[in-house]
Amino acid sequence: MFATMLKRDRERNGLRIARTSWLVGVTVREYREIEAGTKPPNYDTYSRVCELYGWPRSFVGVPPE
């Protein structure tokens, strides 16, 4: 579900994978793995994704700071 939401919001915002990975602070390869659902994001990456898309941090079970 997270991977689907990630791809959907990236496309809604008109962002390409390379730009999104730069904004989130990960490599293109790592971002592709996260978006494909093969690698979960670490807490810092998840926080930056939430900030980028305006998601609450507790949306998929990550407790707020």
PDB file of N, H, CA, C and O in Angstrom:
ATOM      1  N   MET A   1       0.819  -1.193   0.000  1.00  0.00           N
ATOM      2  CA  MET A   1       0.000   0.000   0.000  1.00  0.00           C
ATOM      3  C   MET A   1       0.870   1.267   0.000  1.00  0.00           C
ATOM      4  O   MET A   1       0.572   2.222  -0.717  1.00  0.00           O
ATOM      5  N   PHE A   2       1.936   1.275   0.798  1.00  0.00           N
ATOM      6  H   PHE A   2       2.177   0.499   1.381  1.00  0.00           H
ATOM      7  CA  PHE A   2       2.812   2.435   0.851  1.00  0.00           C
ATOM      8  C   PHE A   2       3.421   2.707  -0.519  1.00  0.00           C
ATOM      9  O   PHE A   2       3.455   3.851  -0.972  1.00  0.00           O
ATOM     10  N   ALA A   3       3.901   1.655  -1.178  1.00  0.00           N
ATOM     11  H   ALA A   3       3.874   0.725  -0.810  1.00  0.00           H
ATOM     12  CA  ALA A   3       4.530   1.814  -2.493  1.00  0.00           C
ATOM     13  C   ALA A   3       3.543   2.391  -3.507  1.00  0.00           C
ATOM     14  O   ALA A   3       3.911   3.235  -4.324  1.00  0.00           O
ATOM     15  N   THR A   4       2.311   1.942  -3.454  1.00  0.00           N
ATOM     16  H   THR A   4       2.012   1.256  -2.790  1.00  0.00           H
ATOM     17  CA  THR A   4       1.278   2.443  -4.367  1.00  0.00           C
ATOM     18  C   THR A   4       1.004   3.919  -4.127  1.00  0.00           C
ATOM     19  O   THR A   4       0.886   4.696  -5.074  1.00  0.00           O
ATOM     20  N   MET A   5       0.903   4.302  -2.862  1.00  0.00           N
ATOM     21  H   MET A   5       0.999   3.670  -2.093  1.00  0.00           H
ATOM     22  CA  MET A   5       0.661   5.705  -2.524  1.00  0.00           C
ATOM     23  C   MET A   5       1.842   6.571  -2.942  1.00  0.00           C
ATOM     24  O   MET A   5       1.664   7.695  -3.413  1.00  0.00           O
ATOM     25  N   LEU A   6       3.041   6.043  -2.767  1.00  0.00           N
ATOM     26  H   LEU A   6       3.185   5.130  -2.385  1.00  0.00           H
ATOM     27  CA  LEU A   6       4.245   6.780  -3.118  1.00  0.00           C
ATOM     28  C   LEU A   6       4.278   7.080  -4.617  1.00  0.00           C
ATOM     29  O   LEU A   6       4.542   8.211  -5.024  1.00  0.00           O
ATOM     30  N   LYS A   7       4.012   6.076  -5.420  1.00  0.00           N
ATOM     31  H   LYS A   7       3.798   5.157  -5.089  1.00  0.00           H
ATOM     32  CA  LYS A   7       4.011   6.264  -6.876  1.00  0.00           C
ATOM     33  C   LYS A   7       2.882   7.198  -7.294  1.00  0.00           C
ATOM     34  O   LYS A   7       3.084   8.087  -8.122  1.00  0.00           O
ATOM     35  N   ARG A   8       1.705   7.001  -6.730  1.00  0.00           N
ATOM     36  H   ARG A   8       1.541   6.279  -6.058  1.00  0.00           H
ATOM     37  CA  ARG A   8       0.554   7.822  -7.080  1.00  0.00           C
ATOM     38  C   ARG A   8       0.821   9.299  -6.792  1.00  0.00           C
ATOM     39  O   ARG A   8       0.553  10.153  -7.637  1.00  0.00           O
ATOM     40  N   ASP A   9       1.339   9.600  -5.621  1.00  0.00           N
ATOM     41  H   ASP A   9       1.557   8.906  -4.934  1.00  0.00           H
ATOM     42  CA  ASP A   9       1.578  11.000  -5.262  1.00  0.00           C
ATOM     43  C   ASP A   9       2.731  11.605  -6.053  1.00  0.00           C
ATOM     44  O   ASP A   9       2.708  12.790  -6.384  1.00  0.00           O
ATOM     45  N   ARG A  10       3.734  10.792  -6.352  1.00  0.00           N
ATOM     46  H   ARG A  10       3.753   9.829  -6.083  1.00  0.00           H
ATOM     47  CA  ARG A  10       4.833  11.300  -7.185  1.00  0.00           C
ATOM     48  C   ARG A  10       4.306  11.694  -8.557  1.00  0.00           C
ATOM     49  O   ARG A  10       4.637  12.763  -9.071  1.00  0.00           O
ATOM     50  N   GLU A  11       3.492  10.838  -9.147  1.00  0.00           N
ATOM     51  H   GLU A  11       3.224   9.969  -8.731  1.00  0.00           H
ATOM     52  CA  GLU A  11       2.937  11.131 -10.469  1.00  0.00           C
ATOM     53  C   GLU A  11       1.960  12.299 -10.422  1.00  0.00           C
ATOM     54  O   GLU A  11       1.929  13.112 -11.346  1.00  0.00           O
ATOM     55  N   ARG A  12       1.169  12.395  -9.370  1.00  0.00           N
ATOM     56  H   ARG A  12       1.195  11.734  -8.619  1.00  0.00           H
ATOM     57  CA  ARG A  12       0.232  13.518  -9.217  1.00  0.00           C
ATOM     58  C   ARG A  12       0.949  14.858  -9.175  1.00  0.00           C
ATOM     59  O   ARG A  12       0.449  15.864  -9.677  1.00  0.00           O
ATOM     60  N   ASN A  13       2.123  14.851  -8.569  1.00  0.00           N
ATOM     61  H   ASN A  13       2.529  14.034  -8.161  1.00  0.00           H
ATOM     62  CA  ASN A  13       2.902  16.075  -8.446  1.00  0.00           C
ATOM     63  C   ASN A  13       3.788  16.324  -9.661  1.00  0.00           C
ATOM     64  O   ASN A  13       4.538  17.299  -9.698  1.00  0.00           O
ATOM     65  N   GLY A  14       3.702  15.445 -10.650  1.00  0.00           N
ATOM     66  H   GLY A  14       3.093  14.653 -10.620  1.00  0.00           H
ATOM     67  CA  GLY A  14       4.473  15.623 -11.875  1.00  0.00           C
ATOM     68  C   GLY A  14       5.972  15.459 -11.679  1.00  0.00           C
ATOM     69  O   GLY A  14       6.767  16.063 -12.400  1.00  0.00           O
ATOM     70  N   LEU A  15       6.357  14.651 -10.712  1.00  0.00           N
ATOM     71  H   LEU A  15       5.712  14.160 -10.126  1.00  0.00           H
ATOM     72  CA  LEU A  15       7.774  14.451 -10.417  1.00  0.00           C
ATOM     73  C   LEU A  15       8.301  13.180 -11.076  1.00  0.00           C
ATOM     74  O   LEU A  15       7.603  12.169 -11.158  1.00  0.00           O
ATOM     75  N   ARG A  16       9.522  13.251 -11.533  1.00  0.00           N
ATOM     76  H   ARG A  16      10.089  14.072 -11.466  1.00  0.00           H
ATOM     77  CA  ARG A  16      10.200  12.071 -12.047  1.00  0.00           C
ATOM     78  C   ARG A  16      10.958  11.422 -10.903  1.00  0.00           C
ATOM     79  O   ARG A  16      11.206  12.044  -9.870  1.00  0.00           O
ATOM     80  N   ILE A  17      11.319  10.173 -11.103  1.00  0.00           N
ATOM     81  H   ILE A  17      11.117   9.668 -11.942  1.00  0.00           H
ATOM     82  CA  ILE A  17      12.006   9.426 -10.043  1.00  0.00           C
ATOM     83  C   ILE A  17      13.317  10.101  -9.646  1.00  0.00           C
ATOM     84  O   ILE A  17      13.623  10.201  -8.458  1.00  0.00           O
ATOM     85  N   ALA A  18      14.090  10.562 -10.620  1.00  0.00           N
ATOM     86  H   ALA A  18      13.842  10.480 -11.585  1.00  0.00           H
ATOM     87  CA  ALA A  18      15.380  11.185 -10.305  1.00  0.00           C
ATOM     88  C   ALA A  18      15.200  12.432  -9.443  1.00  0.00           C
ATOM     89  O   ALA A  18      15.933  12.621  -8.472  1.00  0.00           O
ATOM     90  N   ARG A  19      14.254  13.265  -9.778  1.00  0.00           N
ATOM     91  H   ARG A  19      13.659  13.111 -10.566  1.00  0.00           H
ATOM     92  CA  ARG A  19      13.997  14.493  -9.004  1.00  0.00           C
ATOM     93  C   ARG A  19      13.485  14.148  -7.606  1.00  0.00           C
ATOM     94  O   ARG A  19      13.916  14.741  -6.617  1.00  0.00           O
ATOM     95  N   THR A  20      12.573  13.193  -7.532  1.00  0.00           N
ATOM     96  H   THR A  20      12.223  12.711  -8.336  1.00  0.00           H
ATOM     97  CA  THR A  20      12.011  12.799  -6.241  1.00  0.00           C
ATOM     98  C   THR A  20      13.078  12.212  -5.334  1.00  0.00           C
ATOM     99  O   THR A  20      13.123  12.523  -4.144  1.00  0.00           O
ATOM    100  N   SER A  21      13.930  11.373  -5.882  1.00  0.00           N
ATOM    101  H   SER A  21      13.894  11.121  -6.849  1.00  0.00           H
ATOM    102  CA  SER A  21      14.989  10.782  -5.057  1.00  0.00           C
ATOM    103  C   SER A  21      15.912  11.871  -4.521  1.00  0.00           C
ATOM    104  O   SER A  21      16.364  11.791  -3.379  1.00  0.00           O
ATOM    105  N   TRP A  22      16.196  12.889  -5.334  1.00  0.00           N
ATOM    106  H   TRP A  22      15.829  12.954  -6.262  1.00  0.00           H
ATOM    107  CA  TRP A  22      17.031  13.999  -4.879  1.00  0.00           C
ATOM    108  C   TRP A  22      16.333  14.766  -3.753  1.00  0.00           C
ATOM    109  O   TRP A  22      16.963  15.113  -2.753  1.00  0.00           O
ATOM    110  N   LEU A  23      15.043  15.028  -3.914  1.00  0.00           N
ATOM    111  H   LEU A  23      14.531  14.747  -4.726  1.00  0.00           H
ATOM    112  CA  LEU A  23      14.289  15.756  -2.888  1.00  0.00           C
ATOM    113  C   LEU A  23      14.211  14.974  -1.576  1.00  0.00           C
ATOM    114  O   LEU A  23      14.227  15.558  -0.492  1.00  0.00           O
ATOM    115  N   VAL A  24      14.126  13.660  -1.687  1.00  0.00           N
ATOM    116  H   VAL A  24      14.113  13.185  -2.567  1.00  0.00           H
ATOM    117  CA  VAL A  24      14.018  12.812  -0.497  1.00  0.00           C
ATOM    118  C   VAL A  24      15.394  12.531   0.112  1.00  0.00           C
ATOM    119  O   VAL A  24      15.498  12.206   1.294  1.00  0.00           O
ATOM    120  N   GLY A  25      16.441  12.657  -0.693  1.00  0.00           N
ATOM    121  H   GLY A  25      16.357  12.922  -1.653  1.00  0.00           H
ATOM    122  CA  GLY A  25      17.785  12.465  -0.173  1.00  0.00           C
ATOM    123  C   GLY A  25      18.299  11.044  -0.245  1.00  0.00           C
ATOM    124  O   GLY A  25      19.096  10.625   0.594  1.00  0.00           O
ATOM    125  N   VAL A  26      17.844  10.292  -1.250  1.00  0.00           N
ATOM    126  H   VAL A  26      17.196  10.633  -1.931  1.00  0.00           H
ATOM    127  CA  VAL A  26      18.316   8.927  -1.451  1.00  0.00           C
ATOM    128  C   VAL A  26      18.781   8.774  -2.895  1.00  0.00           C
ATOM    129  O   VAL A  26      18.539   9.647  -3.729  1.00  0.00           O
ATOM    130  N   THR A  27      19.441   7.676  -3.178  1.00  0.00           N
ATOM    131  H   THR A  27      19.638   6.967  -2.501  1.00  0.00           H
ATOM    132  CA  THR A  27      19.860   7.429  -4.552  1.00  0.00           C
ATOM    133  C   THR A  27      18.651   7.040  -5.392  1.00  0.00           C
ATOM    134  O   THR A  27      17.619   6.627  -4.863  1.00  0.00           O
ATOM    135  N   VAL A  28      18.790   7.175  -6.691  1.00  0.00           N
ATOM    136  H   VAL A  28      19.629   7.510  -7.121  1.00  0.00           H
ATOM    137  CA  VAL A  28      17.704   6.786  -7.592  1.00  0.00           C
ATOM    138  C   VAL A  28      17.398   5.309  -7.406  1.00  0.00           C
ATOM    139  O   VAL A  28      16.232   4.913  -7.385  1.00  0.00           O
ATOM    140  N   ARG A  29      18.427   4.499  -7.274  1.00  0.00           N
ATOM    141  H   ARG A  29      19.373   4.820  -7.291  1.00  0.00           H
ATOM    142  CA  ARG A  29      18.222   3.059  -7.085  1.00  0.00           C
ATOM    143  C   ARG A  29      17.427   2.772  -5.812  1.00  0.00           C
ATOM    144  O   ARG A  29      16.485   1.980  -5.822  1.00  0.00           O
ATOM    145  N   GLU A  30      17.816   3.422  -4.723  1.00  0.00           N
ATOM    146  H   GLU A  30      18.581   4.066  -4.715  1.00  0.00           H
ATOM    147  CA  GLU A  30      17.113   3.204  -3.451  1.00  0.00           C
ATOM    148  C   GLU A  30      15.657   3.656  -3.554  1.00  0.00           C
ATOM    149  O   GLU A  30      14.756   2.976  -3.064  1.00  0.00           O
ATOM    150  N   TYR A  31      15.431   4.804  -4.191  1.00  0.00           N
ATOM    151  H   TYR A  31      16.163   5.357  -4.589  1.00  0.00           H
ATOM    152  CA  TYR A  31      14.053   5.284  -4.327  1.00  0.00           C
ATOM    153  C   TYR A  31      13.213   4.311  -5.147  1.00  0.00           C
ATOM    154  O   TYR A  31      12.064   4.032  -4.805  1.00  0.00           O
ATOM    155  N   ARG A  32      13.790   3.798  -6.225  1.00  0.00           N
ATOM    156  H   ARG A  32      14.724   4.025  -6.502  1.00  0.00           H
ATOM    157  CA  ARG A  32      13.055   2.819  -7.050  1.00  0.00           C
ATOM    158  C   ARG A  32      12.693   1.581  -6.233  1.00  0.00           C
ATOM    159  O   ARG A  32      11.593   1.045  -6.369  1.00  0.00           O
ATOM    160  N   GLU A  33      13.608   1.132  -5.394  1.00  0.00           N
ATOM    161  H   GLU A  33      14.502   1.568  -5.284  1.00  0.00           H
ATOM    162  CA  GLU A  33      13.339  -0.032  -4.546  1.00  0.00           C
ATOM    163  C   GLU A  33      12.224   0.267  -3.547  1.00  0.00           C
ATOM    164  O   GLU A  33      11.364  -0.579  -3.304  1.00  0.00           O
ATOM    165  N   ILE A  34      12.236   1.454  -2.976  1.00  0.00           N
ATOM    166  H   ILE A  34      12.935   2.142  -3.173  1.00  0.00           H
ATOM    167  CA  ILE A  34      11.195   1.841  -2.020  1.00  0.00           C
ATOM    168  C   ILE A  34       9.852   1.927  -2.733  1.00  0.00           C
ATOM    169  O   ILE A  34       8.849   1.418  -2.234  1.00  0.00           O
ATOM    170  N   GLU A  35       9.828   2.568  -3.896  1.00  0.00           N
ATOM    171  H   GLU A  35      10.643   2.981  -4.302  1.00  0.00           H
ATOM    172  CA  GLU A  35       8.575   2.720  -4.634  1.00  0.00           C
ATOM    173  C   GLU A  35       8.059   1.378  -5.158  1.00  0.00           C
ATOM    174  O   GLU A  35       6.850   1.196  -5.302  1.00  0.00           O
ATOM    175  N   ALA A  36       8.953   0.449  -5.441  1.00  0.00           N
ATOM    176  H   ALA A  36       9.935   0.596  -5.323  1.00  0.00           H
ATOM    177  CA  ALA A  36       8.549  -0.884  -5.896  1.00  0.00           C
ATOM    178  C   ALA A  36       8.069  -1.759  -4.733  1.00  0.00           C
ATOM    179  O   ALA A  36       7.448  -2.801  -4.942  1.00  0.00           O
ATOM    180  N   GLY A  37       8.364  -1.322  -3.513  1.00  0.00           N
ATOM    181  H   GLY A  37       8.868  -0.476  -3.342  1.00  0.00           H
ATOM    182  CA  GLY A  37       7.946  -2.083  -2.343  1.00  0.00           C
ATOM    183  C   GLY A  37       8.913  -3.192  -1.962  1.00  0.00           C
ATOM    184  O   GLY A  37       8.581  -4.038  -1.133  1.00  0.00           O
ATOM    185  N   THR A  38      10.113  -3.205  -2.556  1.00  0.00           N
ATOM    186  H   THR A  38      10.383  -2.517  -3.230  1.00  0.00           H
ATOM    187  CA  THR A  38      11.090  -4.244  -2.232  1.00  0.00           C
ATOM    188  C   THR A  38      12.005  -3.854  -1.085  1.00  0.00           C
ATOM    189  O   THR A  38      12.705  -4.700  -0.529  1.00  0.00           O
ATOM    190  N   LYS A  39      12.002  -2.569  -0.727  1.00  0.00           N
ATOM    191  H   LYS A  39      11.433  -1.881  -1.178  1.00  0.00           H
ATOM    192  CA  LYS A  39      12.840  -2.095   0.382  1.00  0.00           C
ATOM    193  C   LYS A  39      12.054  -1.063   1.181  1.00  0.00           C
ATOM    194  O   LYS A  39      11.587  -0.074   0.616  1.00  0.00           O
ATOM    195  N   PRO A  40      11.903  -1.276   2.476  1.00  0.00           N
ATOM    196  CA  PRO A  40      11.205  -0.263   3.272  1.00  0.00           C
ATOM    197  C   PRO A  40      12.113   0.936   3.524  1.00  0.00           C
ATOM    198  O   PRO A  40      13.328   0.774   3.645  1.00  0.00           O
ATOM    199  N   PRO A  41      11.548   2.122   3.605  1.00  0.00           N
ATOM    200  CA  PRO A  41      12.372   3.299   3.891  1.00  0.00           C
ATOM    201  C   PRO A  41      12.770   3.313   5.364  1.00  0.00           C
ATOM    202  O   PRO A  41      12.039   2.810   6.218  1.00  0.00           O
ATOM    203  N   ASN A  42      13.924   3.887   5.653  1.00  0.00           N
ATOM    204  H   ASN A  42      14.518   4.296   4.959  1.00  0.00           H
ATOM    205  CA  ASN A  42      14.270   4.065   7.060  1.00  0.00           C
ATOM    206  C   ASN A  42      13.459   5.253   7.593  1.00  0.00           C
ATOM    207  O   ASN A  42      12.759   5.924   6.836  1.00  0.00           O
ATOM    208  N   TYR A  43      13.561   5.502   8.890  1.00  0.00           N
ATOM    209  H   TYR A  43      14.130   4.958   9.506  1.00  0.00           H
ATOM    210  CA  TYR A  43      12.719   6.529   9.501  1.00  0.00           C
ATOM    211  C   TYR A  43      12.971   7.918   8.910  1.00  0.00           C
ATOM    212  O   TYR A  43      12.025   8.662   8.653  1.00  0.00           O
ATOM    213  N   ASP A  44      14.241   8.270   8.692  1.00  0.00           N
ATOM    214  H   ASP A  44      15.010   7.665   8.900  1.00  0.00           H
ATOM    215  CA  ASP A  44      14.553   9.592   8.144  1.00  0.00           C
ATOM    216  C   ASP A  44      14.002   9.764   6.734  1.00  0.00           C
ATOM    217  O   ASP A  44      13.445  10.808   6.396  1.00  0.00           O
ATOM    218  N   THR A  45      14.163   8.733   5.920  1.00  0.00           N
ATOM    219  H   THR A  45      14.615   7.885   6.193  1.00  0.00           H
ATOM    220  CA  THR A  45      13.637   8.786   4.557  1.00  0.00           C
ATOM    221  C   THR A  45      12.127   8.893   4.585  1.00  0.00           C
ATOM    222  O   THR A  45      11.540   9.679   3.843  1.00  0.00           O
ATOM    223  N   TYR A  46      11.498   8.103   5.441  1.00  0.00           N
ATOM    224  H   TYR A  46      11.976   7.464   6.044  1.00  0.00           H
ATOM    225  CA  TYR A  46      10.042   8.149   5.555  1.00  0.00           C
ATOM    226  C   TYR A  46       9.583   9.548   5.978  1.00  0.00           C
ATOM    227  O   TYR A  46       8.593  10.059   5.455  1.00  0.00           O
ATOM    228  N   SER A  47      10.285  10.156   6.907  1.00  0.00           N
ATOM    229  H   SER A  47      11.089   9.741   7.332  1.00  0.00           H
ATOM    230  CA  SER A  47       9.927  11.507   7.360  1.00  0.00           C
ATOM    231  C   SER A  47      10.019  12.516   6.219  1.00  0.00           C
ATOM    232  O   SER A  47       9.157  13.384   6.084  1.00  0.00           O
ATOM    233  N   ARG A  48      11.069  12.403   5.395  1.00  0.00           N
ATOM    234  H   ARG A  48      11.769  11.698   5.505  1.00  0.00           H
ATOM    235  CA  ARG A  48      11.219  13.320   4.256  1.00  0.00           C
ATOM    236  C   ARG A  48      10.139  13.097   3.206  1.00  0.00           C
ATOM    237  O   ARG A  48       9.666  14.054   2.594  1.00  0.00           O
ATOM    238  N   VAL A  49       9.743  11.841   2.989  1.00  0.00           N
ATOM    239  H   VAL A  49      10.128  11.063   3.486  1.00  0.00           H
ATOM    240  CA  VAL A  49       8.649  11.544   2.061  1.00  0.00           C
ATOM    241  C   VAL A  49       7.358  12.170   2.585  1.00  0.00           C
ATOM    242  O   VAL A  49       6.613  12.787   1.824  1.00  0.00           O
ATOM    243  N   CYS A  50       7.095  12.014   3.868  1.00  0.00           N
ATOM    244  H   CYS A  50       7.700  11.513   4.486  1.00  0.00           H
ATOM    245  CA  CYS A  50       5.891  12.602   4.471  1.00  0.00           C
ATOM    246  C   CYS A  50       5.883  14.114   4.317  1.00  0.00           C
ATOM    247  O   CYS A  50       4.846  14.707   4.021  1.00  0.00           O
ATOM    248  N   GLU A  51       7.027  14.731   4.515  1.00  0.00           N
ATOM    249  H   GLU A  51       7.870  14.249   4.755  1.00  0.00           H
ATOM    250  CA  GLU A  51       7.131  16.176   4.365  1.00  0.00           C
ATOM    251  C   GLU A  51       6.896  16.600   2.912  1.00  0.00           C
ATOM    252  O   GLU A  51       6.218  17.592   2.648  1.00  0.00           O
ATOM    253  N   LEU A  52       7.461  15.842   1.981  1.00  0.00           N
ATOM    254  H   LEU A  52       8.012  15.036   2.195  1.00  0.00           H
ATOM    255  CA  LEU A  52       7.324  16.152   0.560  1.00  0.00           C
ATOM    256  C   LEU A  52       5.872  16.091   0.098  1.00  0.00           C
ATOM    257  O   LEU A  52       5.413  16.967  -0.634  1.00  0.00           O
ATOM    258  N   TYR A  53       5.158  15.066   0.523  1.00  0.00           N
ATOM    259  H   TYR A  53       5.532  14.354   1.118  1.00  0.00           H
ATOM    260  CA  TYR A  53       3.780  14.869   0.060  1.00  0.00           C
ATOM    261  C   TYR A  53       2.714  15.364   1.038  1.00  0.00           C
ATOM    262  O   TYR A  53       1.522  15.286   0.739  1.00  0.00           O
ATOM    263  N   GLY A  54       3.120  15.865   2.187  1.00  0.00           N
ATOM    264  H   GLY A  54       4.088  15.928   2.430  1.00  0.00           H
ATOM    265  CA  GLY A  54       2.160  16.377   3.155  1.00  0.00           C
ATOM    266  C   GLY A  54       1.411  15.286   3.893  1.00  0.00           C
ATOM    267  O   GLY A  54       0.283  15.497   4.337  1.00  0.00           O
ATOM    268  N   TRP A  55       2.027  14.124   4.029  1.00  0.00           N
ATOM    269  H   TRP A  55       2.943  13.952   3.668  1.00  0.00           H
ATOM    270  CA  TRP A  55       1.412  13.015   4.758  1.00  0.00           C
ATOM    271  C   TRP A  55       1.710  13.151   6.247  1.00  0.00           C
ATOM    272  O   TRP A  55       2.772  13.650   6.617  1.00  0.00           O
ATOM    273  N   PRO A  56       0.790  12.714   7.107  1.00  0.00           N
ATOM    274  CA  PRO A  56       1.114  12.667   8.543  1.00  0.00           C
ATOM    275  C   PRO A  56       2.106  11.531   8.786  1.00  0.00           C
ATOM    276  O   PRO A  56       2.020  10.491   8.134  1.00  0.00           O
ATOM    277  N   ARG A  57       3.028  11.711   9.697  1.00  0.00           N
ATOM    278  H   ARG A  57       3.099  12.556  10.227  1.00  0.00           H
ATOM    279  CA  ARG A  57       4.048  10.683   9.928  1.00  0.00           C
ATOM    280  C   ARG A  57       3.480   9.392  10.481  1.00  0.00           C
ATOM    281  O   ARG A  57       4.077   8.332  10.292  1.00  0.00           O
ATOM    282  N   SER A  58       2.373   9.447  11.141  1.00  0.00           N
ATOM    283  H   SER A  58       1.887  10.308  11.294  1.00  0.00           H
ATOM    284  CA  SER A  58       1.775   8.234  11.708  1.00  0.00           C
ATOM    285  C   SER A  58       0.852   7.529  10.725  1.00  0.00           C
ATOM    286  O   SER A  58       0.143   6.597  11.103  1.00  0.00           O
ATOM    287  N   PHE A  59       0.851   7.957   9.484  1.00  0.00           N
ATOM    288  H   PHE A  59       1.427   8.714   9.177  1.00  0.00           H
ATOM    289  CA  PHE A  59      -0.090   7.447   8.482  1.00  0.00           C
ATOM    290  C   PHE A  59      -0.005   5.944   8.285  1.00  0.00           C
ATOM    291  O   PHE A  59      -1.044   5.289   8.199  1.00  0.00           O
ATOM    292  N   VAL A  60       1.189   5.374   8.209  1.00  0.00           N
ATOM    293  H   VAL A  60       2.032   5.906   8.279  1.00  0.00           H
ATOM    294  CA  VAL A  60       1.316   3.930   8.024  1.00  0.00           C
ATOM    295  C   VAL A  60       2.062   3.269   9.173  1.00  0.00           C
ATOM    296  O   VAL A  60       2.803   2.305   8.976  1.00  0.00           O
ATOM    297  N   GLY A  61       1.862   3.789  10.355  1.00  0.00           N
ATOM    298  H   GLY A  61       1.261   4.572  10.515  1.00  0.00           H
ATOM    299  CA  GLY A  61       2.399   3.139  11.532  1.00  0.00           C
ATOM    300  C   GLY A  61       3.712   3.668  12.071  1.00  0.00           C
ATOM    301  O   GLY A  61       4.228   3.121  13.046  1.00  0.00           O
ATOM    302  N   VAL A  62       4.265   4.696  11.486  1.00  0.00           N
ATOM    303  H   VAL A  62       3.846   5.140  10.694  1.00  0.00           H
ATOM    304  CA  VAL A  62       5.492   5.276  12.006  1.00  0.00           C
ATOM    305  C   VAL A  62       5.111   6.326  13.037  1.00  0.00           C
ATOM    306  O   VAL A  62       4.421   7.289  12.703  1.00  0.00           O
ATOM    307  N   PRO A  63       5.547   6.162  14.288  1.00  0.00           N
ATOM    308  CA  PRO A  63       5.143   7.130  15.306  1.00  0.00           C
ATOM    309  C   PRO A  63       5.740   8.511  15.073  1.00  0.00           C
ATOM    310  O   PRO A  63       6.870   8.623  14.598  1.00  0.00           O
ATOM    311  N   PRO A  64       5.010   9.544  15.395  1.00  0.00           N
ATOM    312  CA  PRO A  64       5.552  10.901  15.252  1.00  0.00           C
ATOM    313  C   PRO A  64       6.680  11.123  16.251  1.00  0.00           C
ATOM    314  O   PRO A  64       6.769  10.440  17.271  1.00  0.00           O
ATOM    315  N   GLU A  65       7.533  12.081  15.943  1.00  0.00           N
ATOM    316  H   GLU A  65       7.461  12.636  15.114  1.00  0.00           H
ATOM    317  CA  GLU A  65       8.653  12.396  16.850  1.00  0.00           C
ATOM    318  C   GLU A  65       8.164  13.114  18.076  1.00  0.00           C
ATOM    319  O   GLU A  65       8.960  13.458  18.949  1.00  0.00           O
TER     320      GLU A  65
END
